[in-house]
Protein backbone atom coordinates (compact mmCIF):
# COMPACT_ATOMS: atom_id res chain seq x y z
CA UNK A 1 0.00 0.00 0.00
CA UNK A 2 1.39 3.45 -0.89
CA UNK A 3 2.11 6.25 1.59
CA UNK A 4 -1.19 7.84 2.63
CA UNK A 5 -0.20 11.15 4.27
CA UNK A 6 2.24 12.82 6.61
CA UNK A 7 1.50 11.61 10.14
CA UNK A 8 3.60 14.00 12.20
CA UNK A 9 6.56 16.35 12.16
CA UNK A 10 9.34 16.79 14.71
CA UNK A 11 11.13 20.08 15.30
CA UNK A 12 14.22 21.01 17.26
CA UNK A 13 13.47 24.16 19.29
CA UNK A 14 15.37 26.36 21.72
CA UNK A 15 12.76 26.28 24.51
CA UNK A 16 10.14 23.52 24.48
CA UNK A 17 7.82 25.29 26.94
CA UNK A 18 7.86 28.49 24.86
CA UNK A 19 7.16 26.50 21.70
CA UNK A 20 4.33 24.52 23.33
CA UNK A 21 2.73 27.78 24.49
CA UNK A 22 3.04 29.21 20.97
CA UNK A 23 1.46 26.24 19.16
CA UNK A 24 -1.30 26.06 21.77
CA UNK A 25 -2.12 29.74 21.46
CA UNK A 26 -1.67 30.03 17.68
CA UNK A 27 -3.26 26.80 16.46
CA UNK A 28 -4.98 25.20 19.46
CA UNK A 29 -2.62 22.23 19.67
CA UNK A 30 -2.74 20.27 22.94
CA UNK A 31 0.02 18.34 24.66
CA UNK A 32 -0.69 14.60 24.59
CA UNK A 33 2.62 13.56 26.12
CA UNK A 34 5.65 15.30 27.51
CA UNK A 35 8.96 14.57 29.15
CA UNK A 36 11.97 16.60 30.12
CA UNK A 37 12.96 18.63 27.07
CA UNK A 38 10.29 17.19 24.79
CA UNK A 39 6.58 17.48 24.06
CA UNK A 40 4.19 15.79 21.68
CA UNK A 41 1.20 17.83 20.49
CA UNK A 42 -2.02 17.00 18.71
CA UNK A 43 -3.99 19.35 16.46
CA UNK A 44 -7.60 20.00 17.55
CA UNK A 45 -9.16 18.18 14.58
CA UNK A 46 -6.67 15.34 14.37
CA UNK A 47 -6.99 11.66 15.21
CA UNK A 48 -3.21 11.13 15.05
CA UNK A 49 -1.40 9.98 18.16
CA UNK A 50 0.46 13.30 17.80
CA UNK A 51 0.99 15.77 14.98
CA UNK A 52 4.01 17.66 16.22
CA UNK A 53 6.98 16.62 18.32
CA UNK A 54 9.18 19.28 19.89
CA UNK A 55 12.69 18.59 21.20
CA UNK A 56 14.58 21.25 23.13
CA UNK A 57 18.20 21.88 22.21
CA UNK A 58 18.80 25.04 24.24
CA UNK A 59 18.87 28.82 24.06
CA UNK A 60 22.29 28.89 22.37
CA UNK A 61 21.10 27.08 19.25
CA UNK A 62 21.86 28.93 16.03
CA UNK A 63 19.10 29.76 13.55
CA UNK A 64 18.54 27.18 10.83
CA UNK A 65 20.52 28.05 7.69
CA UNK A 66 18.10 26.02 5.53
CA UNK A 67 17.22 27.87 2.37
CA UNK A 68 19.92 30.48 2.90
CA UNK A 69 23.14 28.50 2.95
CA UNK A 70 22.09 24.87 3.11
CA UNK A 71 19.40 22.49 2.03
CA UNK A 72 16.68 21.64 4.54
CA UNK A 73 13.00 21.76 5.26
CA UNK A 74 11.25 24.96 4.13
CA UNK A 75 7.99 24.65 6.06
CA UNK A 76 5.22 22.42 7.36
CA UNK A 77 1.60 22.91 6.30
CA UNK A 78 -1.59 22.22 8.21
CA UNK A 79 -5.07 22.25 6.69
CA UNK A 80 -8.23 23.80 8.08
CA UNK A 81 -11.72 22.84 7.02
CA UNK A 82 -13.30 26.28 6.39
CA UNK A 83 -12.34 29.75 5.28
CA UNK A 84 -13.90 31.08 8.50
CA UNK A 85 -11.33 29.04 10.42
CA UNK A 86 -8.53 30.27 8.16
CA UNK A 87 -9.67 33.84 8.84
CA UNK A 88 -9.78 33.21 12.60
CA UNK A 89 -6.25 31.80 12.55
CA UNK A 90 -5.04 34.70 10.37
CA UNK A 91 -6.32 37.14 12.99
CA UNK A 92 -4.75 35.17 15.83
CA UNK A 93 -1.37 34.88 14.09
CA UNK A 94 -1.51 38.60 13.29
CA UNK A 95 -2.18 39.47 16.94
CA UNK A 96 0.79 37.33 17.94
CA UNK A 97 3.10 39.00 15.39
CA UNK A 98 3.70 35.61 13.79
CA UNK A 99 1.94 36.07 10.42
CA UNK A 100 4.53 36.67 7.69
CA UNK A 101 2.45 36.21 4.52
CA UNK A 102 -0.77 35.11 2.86
CA UNK A 103 -1.07 33.74 -0.66
CA UNK A 104 -3.72 32.60 -3.08
CA UNK A 105 -2.46 29.56 -5.02
CA UNK A 106 -5.83 29.24 -6.82
CA UNK A 107 -6.75 25.79 -5.46
CA UNK A 108 -5.19 26.55 -2.06
CA UNK A 109 -5.60 29.60 0.17
CA UNK A 110 -2.58 29.87 2.46
CA UNK A 111 -1.24 31.72 5.50
CA UNK A 112 2.46 31.69 6.36
CA UNK A 113 3.77 32.24 9.86
CA UNK A 114 6.88 31.75 11.97
CA UNK A 115 7.14 30.19 15.40
CA UNK A 116 9.34 31.68 18.17
CA UNK A 117 12.44 30.02 16.69
CA UNK A 118 11.74 31.45 13.23
CA UNK A 119 10.61 28.10 11.81
CA UNK A 120 8.03 28.70 9.11
CA UNK A 121 4.72 26.91 8.80
CA UNK A 122 1.65 27.20 6.59
CA UNK A 123 -2.03 26.96 7.40
CA UNK A 124 -4.17 26.36 4.34
CA UNK A 125 -7.67 25.75 3.04
CA UNK A 126 -8.11 23.67 -0.10
CA UNK A 127 -10.84 24.43 -2.59
CA UNK A 128 -13.19 21.40 -2.66
CA UNK A 129 -12.46 19.17 -5.66
CA UNK A 130 -16.08 19.54 -6.82
CA UNK A 131 -15.53 23.32 -7.27
CA UNK A 132 -12.28 23.10 -9.21
CA UNK A 133 -12.65 23.93 -12.89
CA UNK A 134 -10.22 24.45 -15.78
CA UNK A 135 -9.93 28.19 -15.07
CA UNK A 136 -8.93 27.55 -11.45
CA UNK A 137 -6.45 24.85 -12.47
CA UNK A 138 -4.84 27.23 -14.98
CA UNK A 139 -4.55 29.92 -12.29
CA UNK A 140 -2.21 27.67 -10.24
CA UNK A 141 0.69 28.85 -12.40
CA UNK A 142 0.76 32.17 -10.55
CA UNK A 143 0.63 33.17 -6.90
CA UNK A 144 -1.47 36.15 -5.86
CA UNK A 145 -1.97 37.91 -2.53
CA UNK A 146 -4.72 36.25 -0.51
CA UNK A 147 -8.02 38.13 -0.41
CA UNK A 148 -9.94 36.22 2.24
CA UNK A 149 -13.08 38.35 1.82
CA UNK A 150 -13.20 37.56 -1.92
CA UNK A 151 -12.54 33.86 -1.29
CA UNK A 152 -15.32 33.74 1.31
CA UNK A 153 -17.68 35.51 -1.11
CA UNK A 154 -16.88 32.97 -3.84
CA UNK A 155 -16.82 29.77 -1.74
CA UNK A 156 -18.59 30.68 1.50
CA UNK A 157 -17.04 30.90 4.93
CA UNK A 158 -18.39 27.56 6.12
CA UNK A 159 -17.83 25.49 2.98
CA UNK A 160 -15.76 22.49 3.97
CA UNK A 161 -12.51 22.50 2.06
CA UNK A 162 -10.93 19.66 0.19
CA UNK A 163 -9.17 18.28 3.26
CA UNK A 164 -7.70 14.96 2.22
CA UNK A 165 -9.22 15.21 -1.29
CA UNK A 166 -7.10 14.83 -4.41
CA UNK A 167 -7.02 17.81 -6.75
CA UNK A 168 -7.39 16.93 -10.44
CA UNK A 169 -4.17 17.30 -12.44
Secondary structure, 3 states (H helix, E strand, C coil): CCCCCCCCEEEEECCHHHHHHHHHHHHCCEEEEEECCEEEEECCCCCCCCCEEEEECCCCCCCCCECCCECCCCCEEEECCCHHHHHHHHHHHHHHCCEEEEEECCCEEEEEEECCCCCEEEEEEECCHHHCCHHHHHHHHCCEECCHHHHHHHHCCCCCCCCCCCCCC
